Amino acid sequence: MRTLTALEPGPRLLRQVRAGFVLVDTSLSAWCRRHATDHAHAHRVLMGERNGPAARELRQRLAIAAGLLTPAGAIRQASIVETSEAA
């Protein structure tokens, strides 16, 4: 079992954000269009290729919109723990 830090960027966070948007009948692309955010930039932010203050703020906004975080910043339990079997 591995405990993730809050909003650890990478492929897993990108998948979680995309899945969260699907659960509320939208998409990352649609959210970006509605909020005048470049989709490619949002992708880089979620993957951790951009990590400055503005990127971290966008990552948080995306996680809230996707339902991974509450507006107060508490991480939902489902996004904290990753279980992996050691082979």
C-alpha positions in Angstrom: 0.0 0.0 0.0 1.3 3.4 -0.9 0.0 6.7 0.5 -0.1 9.5 -2.1 0.6 13.1 -1.3 -2.1 15.6 -2.0 -2.5 16.0 -5.8 0.6 14.1 -6.7 0.9 14.9 -10.4 1.4 12.2 -13.0 -0.6 9.8 -15.1 -2.7 8.6 -12.2 -3.9 12.1 -11.4 -4.7 12.8 -15.0 -6.8 9.6 -15.1 -8.5 10.4 -11.9 -9.4 13.9 -13.0 -10.7 12.7 -16.4 -12.8 10.0 -14.6 -14.2 12.5 -12.2 -15.4 14.7 -15.0 -17.0 11.7 -16.8 -18.9 10.9 -13.6 -20.5 14.4 -13.8 -21.2 14.1 -17.5 -18.5 16.4 -18.8 -14.8 16.1 -19.8 -11.5 17.8 -19.1 -11.7 19.4 -22.5 -15.1 20.8 -21.9 -14.1 22.2 -18.5 -11.1 23.8 -20.1 -13.2 25.5 -22.8 -15.7 26.8 -20.2 -12.8 28.2 -18.1 -10.7 29.6 -21.0 -7.9 27.3 -20.1 -5.7 25.7 -22.8 -6.3 21.9 -22.7 -2.7 21.1 -23.4 -1.6 23.3 -20.5 -4.0 21.6 -18.2 -2.7 18.2 -19.3 0.9 19.3 -18.6 -0.1 20.6 -15.2 -1.8 17.3 -14.2 1.2 15.4 -15.4 3.6 17.5 -13.4 5.4 19.0 -16.3 4.4 22.5 -14.9 4.6 23.0 -11.2 4.8 26.7 -10.4 2.3 28.5 -8.2 -0.2 29.1 -11.0 0.1 25.4 -12.1 -0.5 24.1 -8.6 -3.5 26.4 -8.3 -4.9 25.1 -11.6 -4.2 21.5 -10.5 -6.3 22.2 -7.3 -9.1 23.8 -9.3 -9.2 20.8 -11.6 -9.2 18.4 -8.7 -12.1 20.3 -7.1 -14.1 20.4 -10.3 -13.5 16.7 -10.9 -14.7 15.9 -7.4 -11.3 14.7 -6.0 -11.1 17.5 -3.5 -13.7 19.4 -1.5 -13.5 23.2 -1.9 -12.0 23.4 1.6 -9.1 21.2 0.3 -9.7 17.9 2.1 -8.8 15.0 -0.2 -11.4 12.4 -0.6 -10.5 9.0 0.8 -10.7 7.3 -2.6 -7.9 9.4 -4.0 -5.5 9.0 -1.1 -4.7 5.3 -1.0 -3.4 3.2 -3.8 -3.2 -0.5 -3.2 -0.7 -2.5 -5.2 0.2 -6.1 -4.9 3.9 -6.9 -4.8 4.7 -9.5 -7.5 
